[in-house]
Amino acid sequence: MFEIKNGDTLFRLSFIERIEEPEDRRLDLIMCWLEITGCGINLRYQCELTIFDLESLKDKITHFYSALNKTGRPKPVSFAPRVPAFTCELNIFQESDYVEFTFSATPDVYEGWKLTGSITIDQSYFPALIQGIESILTN
């Protein structure tokens, strides 16, 4: 599970099931449950990710965290999966040691609306975030 929580605000991506592609496991689909709560909002919906999407997210977060430890000022990271049910960005928050996790969620691309928000986190989140993506990938 990939989870960021700060106060009443929550962004959680949980594994539901893997739809296997018999010809090529790299084409498996990973069905996840996305939950976003905070400021009176309670949004929950299913989203479809590919293994490539999840590996890309894991690599981007890993590189951001590594650069954060080395230089303290990593370049911003953006992630958008093949089916844009959600997107996210990581960036240093206003010349501090905190990181801003900014996201947008689009439960139904055809409905034409999306929720945007951000959560401020510190470096201690990164090992659990990386492990959370890995746990989704290995289910």
TAQUI-V371530 format. One record per pair of residues at least 24 apart in sequence whose C-alpha atoms are under 7 Angstrom apart, sorted by the first residue. I is the first residue (numbers start at 1). J is the second residue. Records with the same first field share a line. If there is no record, write none. Layout:
I=J  J
This chain:
1=132  133  135  136
2=129  132  133
3=129
6=119
8=38
9=37  38
10=36  37  38
11=35  36  37
12=36
15=136
26=51
27=51
45=107
47=85
48=83
49=81
51=137
53=81  82
54=133
58=130  133
61=130
62=130
65=126
97=122
98=122
